[in-house]
Amino acid sequence: MGKIAVLLNDACDERERLGGEPGLAARTLAAGDGWAVEDVVCTYRPSDASFEEQHARYRVALVGAGTFNCRGPHGRELLTPGSLLLGNAGEGFECGHEHGTGDRCLAFAYEPELFERLAFEAGVRGKPRLKALRVPPVRALAPLVADACAAWATTPVESAWDEVAVRLAAAAARFAGAPTRAPRSPRNAERGVVRAVRLIERDASQRLELDELAREASLSRFHFVRAFALATGLTPHRYVLRARLRRAAVRLATNDARVVDVAIASGFRDVSNFNHAFRAEFGTTPRAHRRSAERRGDERIVPH
């Protein structure tokens, strides 16, 4: 995730240095029969007006870095790293960065026929309709998010993106079929939560006490825990743990550092605790995750 955030920070810094206008920079990474994936970097600031767009196709976008607010037919949500932004073909939406500058997303677009077929294969009956604007970074999505981020960081061949595209569409169709509605936290509380999220995402491996995060959010401990869970879908502890494990999974898939070194670099003091948390999150051990990533890498090698 660190590599993903670096490009966003560089883009925002360049905009400030050059005094440029805010904007979205989208780079197509791959495309197939009925789908495409883009690397989208947004450099809008809190002082910039929110902007409106419309989904031309079904959209599932993984937030890799930064935070932003989005309003659509199904309400208003805060999008944080590891969460999914969802949209149906033809729907309008409005995004803004009232709490912090910029974001970077891995955005998949699907033609209706393909998305409907993938949803049916995932067990969704009837015409699929994404009834939620966001899927928070829940545990069930952790392996998929980690695989997508690893592919994002290493720029694989198109066949790897095809697999991620299929899995993301199925997950979106399942998770957004019948969303639960939770009460929203006040705007001022959400602004504080975003500051805490950005502190975590700056370096999730650092020791972050609840008091420190609550101070960053300018909220009491009790109000902070409640507001954080309402805004992000996770408790602060779960969010930090999930951010650390997500980074560890990407490190294991993209370099050959020892497992103990990956654990320490990701913020775990004890490798046994890391192994236990990793297995609980991803359903496999760190070494097995690395071997699986290596096998996928070998399969993706294009013969000359």
N, C-alpha and C positions, 0 to 999 in steps of 0.2 A: 504494500500500500504506500510505502514511502516514495517509491519511484513515481507512482501515480500522482501523489500530491505535489512532487517537485515541479512537474511541468505546469500545473495550475499556478503555483506560486511564482514561477518565472514569467508566465503570461501576465499575471496581475502586476508584477513589478515592472515589466516592460511598458504596460499601459500607463502606469503612474509616471514612469521616466519620460515617456514621449508625449504625455498629455493627450493620449488618444481617446476616441469615443468608446463607450461600452459596446460589447458585441458578443456574438456566439461564433466560435470557430469549430466547424464540423469536418472531420477527416474520415472518409470511408475506409474501414479496415478490411472488410470482406463483404461479399454479396453472393447469394445463391438463388435458387428457384423460389421466388416468393418471399425472400427475406433479405435484410441488409443490416449491417452493424456499423455504427459511427462512434468515433471518439469525439465527444463534444466538450469544449472548454468555454466556460462563460466567465466574463470579466466584469459583470455588473457589480456596482457598489451600492451600499445602503442609500446613498444620496441620489441614485439613478431611479427613474420611474420604472415601475413594473411593466412587463411587456406581455402582450397577448399572442398566442399562437393557436394553431389547430392541427390536430393529429390527422395526417393524410391516410395513415394506416393504423392498425393496432400497434401500440407502443409499449415496450417494457424496457425501462432504463435503470441500470444499476448505478447508484451514486458511489463514486470512488473517493471523492475528496470534496471538502466544502459543505456548506449547508444552504438551503434556500426554502422559501415558502411557495406553495403552489395551491391555486384555487381552481376547482373544476365543478362539473355537475354534481359530484358526490361530496362536496364540502371543501374544507381548507386543511392542509396538512403541512407539517414540517418534515422536510426530507434531510436525512443525515446519512453519512457513509455506511454502506452495507444494506440500505433500504432500497426498495424498488418503486419507481414512479410508473404508474399504469395509465393507459389511455385507450379509448375505443376509437375506431376510425370515424372521422367526422366531428369528434368532440372538440370544443374549444377549451383552452385553459390559460391561466395567467400566472406567471412566475415573478417573484421579487426577492431581493436580497436585503431586506430591511435590517437584518441582524449581523451581516458580515459579508465580505467581498468574495465573490466568485464561487464556482463549483466545477467539477469535472465528472461527466457521466459516460457510461458505456451504453449507448442507446440502440436497441434492436427495434426494427420495424418489420411488420408482417402483413402480407396481403391477406384479406379476409378469408379467402378459401383455404390458405395454408393454416392460418391460426385456428380456424374452426375445425380442421382435420386434426391438428395437434391436440386441441382441447378435448375432442371426442376420444382420441386415443388415451388421454389422461383420465378418462372417466366422467367428463362433464357432458351431460346430455342436453339436447336442445341447442339453440343458437347461443354461443357463448357471449356474455356481456360482462365486462370487467366492472363490478359494482363497488369498487374501492379505488381511491386515488393513490393509495400507498400500501405497500406491505413492509412493515418494520423489519429490522434485522433479526428475525426469529431463528431459533436453533435449527429448525427443520430445513432452513435455507442455507445454513452455514457451509456445508460441503460444496454446494453449487456456487455460492458467492466466492469461495476461496478458489475454485477452479477457474471461474471467470476472471478473477483478478490476476491469477497466475498467467493465464493466456494473454491478458491485457499487458502485463509487464514484460512478456517475452516475445510478443508479436509472432504467433505461430502461423502455420499454413492454414488455408481456408477450411480444410476439413475439420480442424479443431473448433473453429468458430461455428460451423454447422451444428456440431454436437451441443455446444453451449446454447445456441439459438433454440434448439428443440427443447432442451431442458428448462430454459427460462419461460418459454411459452406455456409449457405444461404446468409449471409451478404457479405462474400468474393466473391461469385459468382455475386452478384448484383453490388457491388462497383468496382470490377476489370474488368467488362465487356468492358468498353470503357473509359480507363483512359485519362485524359488530360495531356499534356506534358508542363511543365513549365521550363523556363530557370534555369540553375543551378547557385548557388552562387559560388564564388571562394573558393578554398580549404582552404585558410587562414581564410576566413570569417566563413566557416563551423566549423573550429576548435574553433573559439570564441563562436559560437552559442552553441556548445556542452558544453563548460564551463558554459555558462549561464543556459542551461537545467539542468545540474548536480547541480548547485546552487539551482535552483527551486525545484528539486526533493529531495534534502537533507532535506528541510523543507518548503513545499509550504505554510504553515500557516504564515510564517514570512512576514513582510511588505517588499516588493521588489519593489523599484522604478525603473523606466525605466533607469535612469542615472546609477544606480548601476549595472543593468544587462548589459548595454552597456559597462561599464568599465570592467566588468568581461570578456566580449567578446573582449575587446580592439578595439571597433568599435565606430564610431560616432552614435548618436541617430538615425539619418535618415538611415544610412547604416545598423545598427543593426536591426531595425524593418523590413527592406526589406529582409535582409539575413535570419533572423529568420523565417519569413513567407515562404520563398522559401525552407528552409531546413526542417522545421517541418510541414508545411501545415497550421499553425495557427499563428496569431499575438501573441506577448509576453503576452498581457493582457488576451487573450482567453486561451492561454496555462496555465497560472497561475490559472485562474478561473476554468478551466476544471480539473486541477490537484487537486485543493482544493475540488471540488464537488465529484470527484472520491473517494478521501479519506473519505469524509463525508458519502458517500453512503455505503462504506465498514464498517465504524464505526457503522452506524445505523443498519446494518444487522448482526453485530457480537458482539455487547454489548448493555447494557440497559441504557447507559448514557442519560441524558435528552437532548432533541433536542437543547436547548439553549447552553448546554455545548459542544455538538458536533459541533455546529456552530462556537463557539469561538475557540475551539481546532483546527478547520479546517481553521482558518484565517479570519472568518467573524466577524465584529464588531457589526453588527446589525442583530438580528434574523429574522426580517421582510425581509431584503435584502437577507438573506440566503434562506428563504422560497421561495421567488420569483425566485431566481436564480436556486434553486433546481427543482422547478416545470418547469421552462423553459428548463432545461437540460434533465430531466427524465420524464416529463409529469405526475408527481404525486407529492404529498406532502411528506416531510420527514417522517411524522407519518404513512402515507399510505404505503410508501416504507418499513418501519420497519415491519408493520403488514403483508405485503406480504411476506417478508423474513421469518417471524416467521411461517406463514402458510406453506411455502415451507419446512421449517425445520421440522415441525410436520409431513408433508407428507413423509419426507425422513427417519423417524424413522423406523428402521427395527424391526419388532416384534420378540420376543424371542420364 
